[in-house]
Amino acid sequence: MARSTRPVSRIDGGLRYLQSAGRRHGVSGGSRGWFWVFVVVWVTRRVRRASGSEPAVVYRGELQPGDTIEISHLTETYGGNSARRR
């Protein structure tokens, strides 16, 4: 199985580790506690994926000397109102 070259956040990396350990010790090994760790982490990762909280690569390319790139952030909206107010 080929490994993904996608950058992994620390949270996603930790969840992957717990899911793998839960599958190894709980599903295959028979430990009830690890089984429930696996179930909770599996559901959490699916919810994160469905809600779009995982980072997405929108552009990948090589910059040459002298090239520039501009990174901007669009405000999230929900029904025309700001989704996050401080």
C-alpha positions as CSV (number, residue, x, y, z in Angstrom):
1,M,0.0,0.0,0.0
2,A,1.4,3.4,-1.0
3,R,1.7,6.1,1.6
4,S,0.1,9.5,1.0
5,T,2.4,12.4,0.4
6,R,-0.2,14.8,1.7
7,P,0.9,17.0,4.6
8,V,-0.6,15.8,7.8
9,S,-1.6,18.0,10.7
10,R,-0.5,17.0,14.2
11,I,-4.1,16.3,15.2
12,D,-4.7,14.1,12.1
13,G,-1.4,12.3,12.7
14,G,-2.4,11.6,16.3
15,L,-5.9,10.4,15.3
16,R,-4.3,8.1,12.6
17,Y,-2.0,6.6,15.2
18,L,-4.9,6.0,17.7
19,Q,-7.0,4.5,14.9
20,S,-4.2,2.2,13.9
21,A,-3.5,1.1,17.4
22,G,-7.2,0.6,18.1
23,R,-7.6,-1.6,15.1
24,R,-4.4,-3.6,15.9
25,H,-5.2,-4.1,19.7
26,G,-9.0,-3.9,19.7
27,V,-10.4,-5.2,16.5
28,S,-7.7,-7.8,15.8
29,G,-6.4,-8.3,19.4
30,G,-9.7,-8.5,21.2
31,S,-9.2,-5.7,23.7
32,R,-12.5,-4.1,24.5
33,G,-11.0,-0.7,25.5
34,W,-8.9,-0.4,22.4
35,F,-12.0,-1.4,20.3
36,W,-13.9,1.6,21.6
37,V,-10.9,3.9,21.1
38,F,-10.9,2.7,17.4
39,V,-14.7,3.4,17.1
40,V,-14.5,6.9,18.6
41,V,-11.5,7.9,16.5
42,W,-12.9,6.4,13.3
43,V,-16.2,8.4,13.8
44,T,-14.2,11.6,14.7
45,R,-12.1,11.3,11.5
46,R,-15.2,10.8,9.4
47,V,-16.9,13.9,11.0
48,R,-13.8,16.0,10.4
49,R,-13.7,14.9,6.8
50,A,-17.4,15.5,6.2
51,S,-17.2,19.0,7.9
52,G,-14.3,20.0,5.7
53,S,-12.0,20.7,8.6
54,E,-9.1,18.8,7.0
55,P,-6.8,21.0,5.0
56,A,-7.1,20.8,1.3
57,V,-4.3,21.5,-1.2
58,V,-5.6,24.1,-3.7
59,Y,-2.4,24.7,-5.6
60,R,0.9,22.9,-5.9
61,G,3.7,24.1,-8.1
62,E,7.3,25.1,-8.3
63,L,8.4,28.7,-7.9
64,Q,11.4,30.0,-9.9
65,P,13.7,32.7,-8.5
66,G,11.9,36.0,-8.9
67,D,8.4,34.5,-8.9
68,T,6.0,35.6,-6.3
69,I,2.8,34.1,-4.7
70,E,0.1,35.9,-2.8
71,I,-1.9,34.1,-0.1
72,S,-5.2,35.5,1.0
73,H,-8.0,34.4,3.2
74,L,-11.7,34.8,2.5
75,T,-14.0,35.4,5.4
76,E,-16.4,32.5,6.0
77,T,-20.0,33.3,5.7
78,Y,-23.2,31.6,6.7
79,G,-26.3,33.0,5.1
80,G,-24.5,36.3,4.4
81,N,-23.4,36.7,8.0
82,S,-19.9,36.2,9.3
83,A,-19.5,32.7,10.6
84,R,-16.9,33.5,13.2
85,R,-17.2,36.7,15.3
86,R,-14.9,37.6,18.1
